[in-house]
Amino acid sequence: MNPTQTVTVIGGGLSGLSTATRLAEKGLRVSVFEKRNTLGGRASSTWDPETHELIDNCQHVLLSSSTQLIDFYRRLQIESKITFHDEFLFIEPGGQTSKLTPSKWPFPFHLLPSFFNLKFLAPKDKWAILKALILMAFTSKRQLTYLHSISFLDWLKQHHQTNLAIERFWRVIVVSALNEDLKRVSAYYAFKIFRETFLKNKTGHQMGIPNVPLSEIYSKPVIEYLERCHGKVFFQKKAEKINIENNRVKEIIFKDGSVVQSDFYVLALPFYELLEILPRQVIEQNNLDPLRNLESSPITGIHLFFEEPITEIESAMLLDRKIQWVFNKTRNFKKWVGKGQYLQLVISASREFIPLSKKEVLELVMKELEEFFPKARKVKLKRAIVFKELYATFSPTPQCDTFRPEQKTKIANLWMVGDWTKTDWPATMESAVLSGNLAAEDMMNL
């Protein structure tokens, strides 16, 4: 490959940015075209004129096992914008807390002392969980393949997990990590999360929380990095048509009528948008119709601005209610200058919230929040914002991998990237970055 050749990347989400930065580092002339006015895709922020704050569409976190994503941060020298935390805080209705935190015990026993001290599980629940984790640790590759065909809930029931273990441990972690209900989650991807997080090394469980709004991670730093590598970013450029000649992409036409021609092309689009823009013959040639069977799962993010603090926690998992996570953005953000307290609540796999009005959502979450933080009953709520991300992730259902394509297409100069492509990861930022790295590596090997 000639280093002076040109590459067009359609889409400024993580997969597109991963591809673009990798190729730009190698000297290729990369141009990124994004339909909105900011980068990051689903990991982005919007300006709220009332609070004068950048508001993330939804809370994004990563685990220290996300090696591809962390490498992306290091290459762009933005790793300082992520703060890693070593403990998980669980809160029960009524306010009782428990912590899962590492001890001085060697791996893989480092979390056991705090695990057995969790107040919200009985001894029989803990022993059932421990037996299941041991099974996960020693599952062979052949056995892992079988797990693609069953739901994680079915697997848990087959292995005699108690109701409390399912509801207060497995469900809490899996629904948050995979954005899908236990009865719909592939057992394979549930295993993936636990093996990477708790069973791979001593630090895999550490959770990284951005200490700045997402746009400060993925917009300006990425633009500056690409420009240093002679790349360019173009905003408000929606691709509408792809012209193919002699099994090669000839050009891409945008909504504003402009046209771009390059040596190579990368489509970094959601799978449902990809199917709309690709010519029918390309879909058939690459057997992409099965992508239509890939389902999406929503996330609801609720941003609450209180006149005074109602809690001192930094982040916590809430048990037995619809709200799964609460993040104290007042403490998460290094440069928070607002008054009072800013909390962000996360409800994953939130299908039942989609038809609800903002008022109905707020009534429900405020009622729940008061059970965990009684001060919320007395402190004035100054501002509330509700984001419903309808297509937040693809649903990691059993057999979903049969619908996921490779990054390289049969069109000679065309690749497609996204967390939904074949990466052996569920819909995560890690999967998005990995897909971009795989495409860039494949292109460089031509």
N, C-alpha and C positions, 0 to 999 in steps of 0.2 A: 504493500500500500504506500502510495506517495503521500508524505506528510502535508503537502500543500493542497490535497484534495479537500472538497467541501462537504459538509454534513448539515442537513436540515433536521432539526428536532421539533416535532409538533407536540406541544404540551410542556408546561413548566412545573409539573409536579415533581415529586422526589425521584421517580424513575427516569423522567426526562433529564433532570438536573444531574443525576448520577451518570447517565450516559454522556451527557454533554461535557461535564468536567473531566471525565476519564479521557475522552477523545481529544479535548482541547489540550490536555497535558502532553499528549503525544504530538502536538503540532498541527493537527487538523484544523481547518477553518470552520468552526461550529457556529451555527445560528439557531437560537431557540425562539420559537414563535408561540406566544401564550395568548389565549383568547380574552383573559381578564387583564387587570392592571396591576397584578401582584403575582409573585411566584410562590410555590409551595403546594399548589393544588388544594387538597383537603386540609393540609397543615398550613393554614394561613390565618390572617387577622383582618378585621375591618375596623375602621375608625368610628368611634361612637361620639358624636358631637355633644351629647349631654354630659358624659363623664370626662370627656377629653382624654379618653384612653383607647389604645389599640385592644380590641377584644378578639381573642381567638375563637374561631368557629366552634371548636371543641377541644378539651384537654387532650394533649398528646404526650405520652410517656414512652420510655424505652427501657429495656433491661440491659444489663451489662453483657448479656449473652448476644446482643445485637452487634456482632463484630463488623459487619459490612457498613452499617449505619455509623458506628463510632469511627471507623476508618474514614468515612466521608467527612465527618466533622473535623477530624484531625488534618486531613488534606487541605481543607478550607480554613483551618485555624480558627474554628468556631466552637471547639469543644468546651471552652470556658463558659459558654452560654447554657450548658447543661449541668445541673447539680445532682449528684448521685446520693441516694439515701440507703441506709443499711438495714432499716427495719420497716415492718408493716404494722400499722396500728389498726385494730379492729374495735368497733364500738357497737355495743348492743343498745336496743331501745331502753331508755332509762339512764344511759350514760356509762355503764360499766365498760372498762377498756381492757384489752389484752394486746400484747406485742409479740410479734415473731421477729426475733433478732438473733444474730449469730453469737456464738460463744467461743471460747478458746479451744473447744474440742476440735479435733481434726476433721476434714472433709471425709465422708459425707455425713458426719454426725454433728456438724457444727450448729445446726438449728434445733436439734432434739431437745435440749433443756428448755428453751422457750416454747417449743411446740407442746411439750407435756404440761406446761403451765398455762396454756390457753384456757380461759375461764368459761368460754362459751361451748366447749365440747366436753362430754363425759369420757371417762377412761375407755369405755368400749368403742366410742366413736374414734378416738385417737388410735387405738390399736388397729381398727379396721383400715383407717387411712394409711397407717404405717405399712401394713401388709400390702396394700395396693401400690404404694410407692416402691416397695421392694420388687414387686412383680414388674413394674414399669422399668426399673433399673436393669433388670436381667432379661427383658424381652428381646428375642433375636430378631434379625432383619426379616427373616421369613415370617415370623409371627406379626411383625409390624405391618407387613403387606396386607394381612388379613384384616387389620384394624380399619382399613379404608372402607370396608363394607358394612360396618355397624356404627351405631351412634354411641357416644360416650355414656349416655344414661343407661343404655342396654348393657354396656360393659360393666359399669358400676354395680348394677343389679346382679349381674352374673357372678360378681366377686363379693357379694354379701356386704355391700356398704350400707351402713345404717342411714335412716332418714335424716338424722341430724348431720351426719358427715356429708351427705349429699347436699343438703340445703345450706349449711353454714361453712363448708370448706370448698368442696368441688365446684358448686354452682357459683359461689362468690368469685373465685379465681378465674374459672373458665369463661363465664359470660363476659367478664371485664376484658379478658385477654383476647377472646375470639369474636366478641360481639355477636354471639348467637346462643340460643338456649341449649341446654344439655341434650335434649331429645333430638335436636337437629345437628349437633356438632359431630363431625367424624371423630371416632375414637383415636384415629391416627394423629390428628392435629392436637387433640387434648394431650396425648402422650408427648408430642413434640414440645409443647409448652412446659410441661412438668420436667421432662428430661433436660431441657435447655436451662431451665430456671433453677431447679433444686438438685439435679442429679448429675451435672456436668463438671462443676468446679465450685469452689468455696464462695465465689463472688457473683455467680450467675443470677442470684435473686435481687441484686442491687437495682433499684429503680431510678432512672434518670428523669428529672422534671426540668423543663425549660425554665430558666430564671429571667427570661425576657419574652415578650410576645413573639409568636411564631414568625411573623413577617420580618422581625429583626434577625432571625436565623437564616431564613431561606431567600430573602429578597436582596437587600443591599450587598451582603457578603458574597453571594453567589454571582451577582452581576459584576462586582469588582474583580472577582477571581477569573471569570470568563474573559473579561476585557484585558486583564494582564496576559492571558493566553491567546489574545487576538480573536476572541469570540464575541458574539453580539447577542443581545436579547431584544426582542420586539414584542410590545404589548398590544392588546386589543386586536389580535390577528387570529380570526377564526377560520380554520381550514374548512373548505366546503367541497372540494373535488380533487381527486387524484387521477391524473392521466397516465396510462400505461402504454408503452410501445415496446415491442420485441422483448417482452418479459422483463422490462425495467421501468421504474418510475421515471417518467419524462419531466413532470412538473406537478406542483401543487398550486391550486387556485384558491384564494382567500375570499371571504365574504365581501370585502371592499373592492374586489376585482383585481387586486395585485396578484402576481405570479412569482413563484420562486423555483429555481432550477439548481440542483446540486448533484454531486457525484453519488452521495448516499443519503438515505432518508430513514428517520426513526419516528414511529408513531407512538407517542407516550400519552395515550388517551384512555379513559375508562372503557371497559369492554363494550358497553352498550353504545358509546359514541363511535367506537372503531367500526362497528358493524354498519353504522349509518353512512360513513364516509368511504368505505372501501367499495370498489366496483364489484359487481356480482361475480364476475369471473375469478377475481382474486379470492373471494370468500369460498367459492367452490374448489378452487385449485389448492387451497390451504386447509380445507376441511374445517372451516371456522363456524359453520352453522351450529355445532354443539355448544358454542359459547352462549347461545340463546337460553340454554338450560341452566346457566350459572345465575343464581339468585343473589339479590342484594339484601343487606340488613341495615336498619337505621340506628342512629345514635342521637340522643337528645342531650344537649348541653344547656344548663341553666346558670346564668350569671346573676349573682345577687350582690347588691351594694348596700351595706348597712351603715347607719349613722354612727354606731359604736361597735367594737368587737364583740362577737358572741362566743368565740372560742379561741384558744391559743394553739390548737393543733396545726400541723403543717399540711398533712394529708391523712386520710383515713378511709377504710372500707366500712360501710354501714351495713349491719346485718338485719335480715328479716324484713326489709322494706324495698320499695321500688328504687330509691336512690341507692346506687352502689358505691360511689366514691364522692368524697368532698375534698376539694383542694383549696387551701387558704392562699389565694393569690397575693394577698398583702404580704405574706412571708415568702412565698415562692419567688416573687419578682425582686431582683436586687435594687431596682430603682423606683419602687413604688413611692409615689409622692402624694397620693390621694388621702383624704381623711376617712375615718371610719374603717370599715373592713369590706374587702372584696372576696367573695367565695364563689367557686365554680363547682356545680354539681354535675355528675355524669350518670346517665341512665343508658346502658347499652342494650342492644336488641329491643329497642323501644317501640315496637309495632303498635302497641295499644295506645301510645301517646300521640301518634300521628293525627288522628281525627280530633284530638282535644284542642280547645282554644287556649290561648296564652293564659287567660284567667283561670281556666280549669287546671292547667298544668301547675300554675303557681299555688293555687289552693291546696293541691295534693302535696307538693313538695314542701311547702311551708308547714303543713300539719305534721309531716314526717320529721322535718328538721327540728321542730320543737321537742320531739321525743328524745332526740340525742343532745340537743343544746338548748336547755330551758330558757336561756337569756333571749333566744329568738322571739319569745312571746312578748317581750317588753321593748326590745330595740326596734326603732323605726327602720323599715325597708325603704330606702330612697329611690332605688332604681332596680329594675329586673329586665333581663333580656333572655329570650328563649330561642335557641337555635335547634332546628330539626334537620339533621343531615340524613335525608331519605336514602341515599345510596352511599352510605359511609364506607361499607366494606362489602366484598362478596361473601356469601354465606358458605362456611367451610363444611358443607354437608357430606355425608358418606358418598363416595364416588365422584366428588366434585373435581378431582384431578383428571378424570377422563375428559373433562370439558376444557381443560387449561392447555393452551398451545405453547410450543417453544417460542423463543424470541425471534429466531430467524425464519423468514418466510421463504416460499419458493420463488418469489420475485427477487431477481439477482441483487438488487441494491436496496432492499427494504427489510427493516426490522420492526418489531413491535415490543414495547416494554410496559410493565405495570405490575403491581403486586398480584394481579390475577393471572399472569403468565406462569409457566411451569418453573417453580423455584424450590419446591419441597418445603415451603413455608406458607402459613396462612396469610390472610390479608393484614399485613403489618408494614410499618415503615422499613423494617429490615428486608422484607420481601421486595418492596418497591426498589430499594437501592441495589439489592442483589440482581434483580432483573436487568437494571441498567448496566451494571458491571459485566454481566454475562454477554449482553449485546455488544458492548464496547470491545470486549476481549475477542469475540467472534469476528467482529469487523476488522480488528487489527491483525487478525491471522490470515486475512485474504492475501 
